[in-house]
């Protein structure tokens, strides 16, 4: 398979929406606090992916899973 499904990250300040998961500063990327935007899922070709910017700990990933389930109605 040459595509993967991704949930984009944003480091924009502001209120965290129900369809987003907060990622505390220092966990991934450039260290800024971020949010996973579950409502903006998309399929992208693997060739468009850059270098890995980090991995979420299991607890944070469980929060992302819960947000995805809410957004997708699962």
C-alpha positions in Angstrom: 0.0 0.0 0.0 1.4 3.4 -1.0 -0.9 5.6 1.1 -1.4 6.2 4.8 -4.1 8.0 6.7 -2.8 11.0 8.7 -4.3 13.3 11.3 -2.6 16.7 11.0 -1.1 18.6 13.9 -1.5 22.3 14.7 0.4 24.4 17.1 -2.0 27.4 16.7 -3.1 28.8 20.1 -6.7 28.7 21.1 -9.4 26.6 22.5 -9.2 22.8 22.0 -12.3 21.6 20.1 -14.1 18.3 20.8 -12.7 16.9 17.6 -9.1 17.7 18.6 -6.7 16.2 21.2 -4.2 18.4 23.1 -0.6 17.3 22.9 1.5 18.9 25.8 4.7 20.8 24.9 7.8 18.8 24.5 6.2 15.5 23.3 6.6 15.8 19.6 7.6 18.1 16.8 9.4 21.3 17.7 8.4 21.1 21.4 5.5 23.5 21.2 2.1 22.5 22.6 0.1 21.1 19.7 -3.3 19.5 18.9 -4.2 16.5 16.8 -7.0 17.5 14.4 -9.1 14.4 14.1 -11.6 16.2 11.9 -9.0 16.7 9.2 -8.1 13.1 8.5 -6.7 12.5 5.0 -5.0 9.9 2.9 -1.5 10.8 1.6 1.0 9.1 -0.4 4.0 7.8 1.7 6.4 9.7 -0.6 4.9 13.0 0.8 5.9 12.2 4.3 8.9 13.9 5.8 11.1 12.7 8.7 9.4 11.3 11.8 8.8 14.1 14.4 8.2 11.9 17.4 5.8 9.4 18.9 3.1 9.9 21.4 3.2 8.0 24.6 0.5 5.4 25.1 -1.7 7.6 27.3 -1.7 10.4 24.8 -2.4 8.0 21.9 -5.4 6.6 23.9 -6.8 10.2 24.0 -6.3 10.5 20.2 -8.1 7.1 19.7 -11.0 8.4 21.8 -11.2 11.6 19.8 -11.2 9.7 16.6 -13.9 7.4 17.8 -16.1 10.4 18.7 -15.5 12.1 15.4 -16.1 8.9 13.3 -19.1 7.9 15.4 -17.6 4.6 16.5 
